[in-house]
């Protein structure tokens, strides 16, 4: 589930003094290994299925906002089965788009938003959404996470760290950053996290956050990163 969460920074963990110094290379190796048996994050699944243009990933990311991935994937597939290019989606009415993405949260405003983006693509960019972060952020309702994710996946070049609720929670729980909002986490990660991990942190943190480092009662007893994690703000664990 993707959403914006604003919380005060958690107090320092009583476990911090017992932990290893951060080794982000080893941490990322362990994170990748821990998620090997879990399904990838939705945007990466769609890219593997061929829906990998900037426009397609951006539209799918809009669908995913405040929507569980179990709903996001079939909803995006349903829309793209009917129309997947800006020109094709621009020919649909917002009502027709709404019927196709009805399963996702806030489907009605998202339908208009997707239609408006498609129309602008046709009118201003000859039907192809450019790989330009400023252009993506100029669309109503598109924030840094979706812009960074769409460009990172479609272009293969990280323009920024795509921070969703899982990346925000996990990196703050590690004590690697200390930020109250995903936007602040993004800024801190872009200052600290090696660029080669800007996209993998999202790719692996999403399934890891769903299955291991959960919002409530994380599974610390089976976490391969426990030696590094400061467990900031963690109360009950499993």
URHUFEN-V327597 format. One record per residue. N is the residue number from 1. RES is the residue in one letter. PHI is phi in degrees with one decimal (none if undefined). PSI is psi in whole degrees, -180 to 180 (none if undefined). NEAR is the number of other C-alpha atoms within 10 Angstrom. Layout:
N;RES;PHI;PSI;NEAR + N;RES;PHI;PSI;NEAR
This chain:
1;X;none;131;16 + 2;X;-110.7;130;18 + 3;X;-162.5;168;14 + 4;X;-95.3;133;14 + 5;X;-125.9;131;13 + 6;X;-119.7;115;14 + 7;X;-136.0;150;11 + 8;X;-66.8;148;9 + 9;X;-54.1;137;15 + 10;X;-72.6;152;16 + 11;X;-65.5;157;10 + 12;X;-59.7;147;15 + 13;X;-82.8;145;17 + 14;X;-71.1;-13;12 + 15;X;-87.2;-10;11 + 16;X;-57.1;-39;17 + 17;X;-68.4;-16;9 + 18;X;-96.0;1;11 + 19;X;-96.5;157;13 + 20;X;-71.2;152;12 + 21;X;-60.8;147;11 + 22;X;-59.8;131;15 + 23;X;-127.2;91;9 + 24;X;-64.0;-29;14 + 25;X;-65.0;-46;11 + 26;X;-68.1;-38;12 + 27;X;-62.4;-43;17 + 28;X;-69.3;-36;17 + 29;X;-62.2;-44;12 + 30;X;-66.9;-38;15 + 31;X;-63.8;-44;21 + 32;X;-62.0;-45;18 + 33;X;-64.1;-39;12 + 34;X;-67.2;-22;20 + 35;X;-105.4;6;19 + 36;X;-59.9;-34;12 + 37;X;-93.7;-1;9 + 38;X;-101.2;152;13 + 39;X;-63.7;143;13 + 40;X;-64.7;164;18 + 41;X;-60.5;150;18 + 42;X;-54.5;-44;24 + 43;X;-65.0;-34;26 + 44;X;-74.6;-33;19 + 45;X;-63.5;-47;15 + 46;X;-62.4;-41;19 + 47;X;-62.1;-40;16 + 48;X;-63.2;-28;11 + 49;X;-85.8;0;10 + 50;X;103.5;-5;10 + 51;X;-90.1;77;20 + 52;X;-124.9;10;20 + 53;X;-75.6;161;21 + 54;X;-56.2;-43;22 + 55;X;-63.6;-47;26 + 56;X;-63.8;-44;23 + 57;X;-67.0;-38;26 + 58;X;-63.4;-45;26 + 59;X;-62.3;-45;26 + 60;X;-62.9;-37;24 + 61;X;-66.4;-38;22 + 62;X;-62.2;-45;24 + 63;X;-58.2;-36;28 + 64;X;-74.1;-17;25 + 65;X;-60.1;124;20 + 66;X;55.9;30;15 + 67;X;-130.6;136;19 + 68;X;-65.1;147;16 + 69;X;-62.4;-30;19 + 70;X;-63.5;-22;11 + 71;X;-96.2;-38;17 + 72;X;-56.6;-49;25 + 73;X;-61.1;-55;19 + 74;X;-66.0;-29;16 + 75;X;-68.6;-45;20 + 76;X;-63.6;-41;27 + 77;X;-62.1;-39;18 + 78;X;-64.0;-43;14 + 79;X;-64.5;-47;19 + 80;X;-69.9;-23;18 + 81;X;-67.6;-28;10 + 82;X;-92.0;-38;13 + 83;X;-164.2;135;17 + 84;X;-133.3;-16;20 + 85;X;-97.0;160;18 + 86;X;-55.3;-42;25 + 87;X;-63.8;-42;18 + 88;X;-67.5;-43;15 + 89;X;-72.3;-32;23 + 90;X;-64.2;-26;22 + 91;X;-77.3;-17;13 + 92;X;-81.8;154;15 + 93;X;-85.9;158;12 + 94;X;-54.4;-35;20 + 95;X;-64.6;-41;14 + 96;X;-65.6;-40;15 + 97;X;-64.2;-41;22 + 98;X;-59.7;-40;22 + 99;X;-64.9;-32;13 + 100;X;-78.7;-32;21 + 101;X;-110.7;20;24 + 102;X;-56.8;-25;17 + 103;X;-72.4;-23;16 + 104;X;-82.6;162;24 + 105;X;-70.8;143;17 + 106;X;56.0;42;15 + 107;X;-63.0;-34;19 + 108;X;-67.9;-53;16 + 109;X;-65.2;-32;13 + 110;X;-65.4;-35;22 + 111;X;-61.9;-45;23 + 112;X;-67.1;-40;16 + 113;X;-62.5;-46;19 + 114;X;-63.7;-42;25 + 115;X;-63.7;-44;24 + 116;X;-62.2;-41;18 + 117;X;-64.5;-44;22 + 118;X;-61.8;-44;27 + 119;X;-63.0;-44;19 + 120;X;-63.5;-37;18 + 121;X;-60.8;-42;20 + 122;X;-68.3;-46;19 + 123;X;-74.9;-39;12 + 124;X;-102.8;-24;11 + 125;X;-128.8;25;13 + 126;X;56.2;32;12 + 127;X;85.1;7;18 + 128;X;-132.7;121;18 + 129;X;-70.0;122;22 + 130;X;-74.3;155;16 + 131;X;-83.6;70;18 + 132;X;-131.6;115;12 + 133;X;-60.1;-40;16 + 134;X;-64.4;-38;11 + 135;X;-63.7;-46;12 + 136;X;-61.7;-42;24 + 137;X;-72.1;-14;16 + 138;X;-77.8;-15;11 + 139;X;-77.2;138;15 + 140;X;-59.5;128;11 + 141;X;86.7;-2;13 + 142;X;-96.7;119;17 + 143;X;-104.9;-179;15 + 144;X;-58.2;-37;21 + 145;X;-60.7;-51;20 + 146;X;-66.3;-39;26 + 147;X;-63.4;-47;26 + 148;X;-65.0;-39;24 + 149;X;-68.0;-46;29 + 150;X;-61.8;-44;30 + 151;X;-71.9;-41;27 + 152;X;-62.9;-41;22 + 153;X;-77.2;-47;18 + 154;X;-72.2;-38;21 + 155;X;-98.4;-22;14 + 156;X;75.4;19;11 + 157;X;-132.9;120;14 + 158;X;-73.8;118;20 + 159;X;-91.5;-17;21 + 160;X;-177.9;169;21 + 161;X;-84.5;122;28 + 162;X;-80.3;100;29 + 163;X;-98.6;113;31 + 164;X;-106.7;-170;26 + 165;X;-62.8;-34;20 + 166;X;-71.0;-47;25 + 167;X;-60.9;-43;24 + 168;X;-60.7;-50;28 + 169;X;-65.9;-48;28 + 170;X;-67.6;-47;23 + 171;X;-68.8;-29;21 + 172;X;-76.0;-36;23 + 173;X;-66.6;-37;22 + 174;X;-59.1;-32;20 + 175;X;87.3;10;21 + 176;X;-70.6;-35;20 + 177;X;-131.3;169;21 + 178;X;-139.9;99;22 + 179;X;-143.5;148;22 + 180;X;-86.7;-24;17 + 181;X;-132.9;160;19 + 182;X;-57.8;-36;25 + 183;X;-63.5;-42;21 + 184;X;-69.2;-37;16 + 185;X;-60.8;-42;24 + 186;X;-57.6;-47;24 + 187;X;-60.9;-46;15 + 188;X;-67.0;-40;16 + 189;X;-65.7;-38;25 + 190;X;-67.7;-21;16 + 191;X;-86.4;-23;10 + 192;X;-119.0;-40;11 + 193;X;-77.3;130;16 + 194;X;-55.2;139;11 + 195;X;-56.4;-32;16 + 196;X;-63.9;-14;10 + 197;X;-106.6;5;17 + 198;X;-61.8;-39;23 + 199;X;-86.8;-44;22 + 200;X;-57.6;-31;18 + 201;X;-61.2;-35;22 + 202;X;-77.0;-44;23 + 203;X;-57.2;-40;23 + 204;X;-95.1;-31;24 + 205;X;-68.8;-31;29 + 206;X;-63.9;-56;28 + 207;X;-66.1;-33;24 + 208;X;-64.8;-40;25 + 209;X;-70.4;-28;19 + 210;X;-77.8;-34;15 + 211;X;-111.9;-24;15 + 212;X;-122.8;-64;20 + 213;X;-88.9;64;23 + 214;X;-72.1;163;18 + 215;X;-61.3;-44;14 + 216;X;-114.3;140;11 + 217;X;46.5;64;13 + 218;X;-61.5;155;20 + 219;X;-86.1;64;15 + 220;X;-62.4;-30;18 + 221;X;-65.6;-20;10 + 222;X;-118.3;15;12 + 223;X;-84.0;124;17 + 224;X;-75.2;-6;16 + 225;X;-105.6;9;18 + 226;X;-59.3;-33;16 + 227;X;-64.1;-25;15 + 228;X;-100.9;-32;20 + 229;X;-68.8;126;26 + 230;X;-77.1;-8;24 + 231;X;54.5;43;25 + 232;X;-64.7;125;23 + 233;X;76.2;4;17 + 234;X;-82.4;129;18 + 235;X;-106.4;-98;10 + 236;X;-72.2;136;10 + 237;X;-127.6;170;13 + 238;X;-120.8;none;11
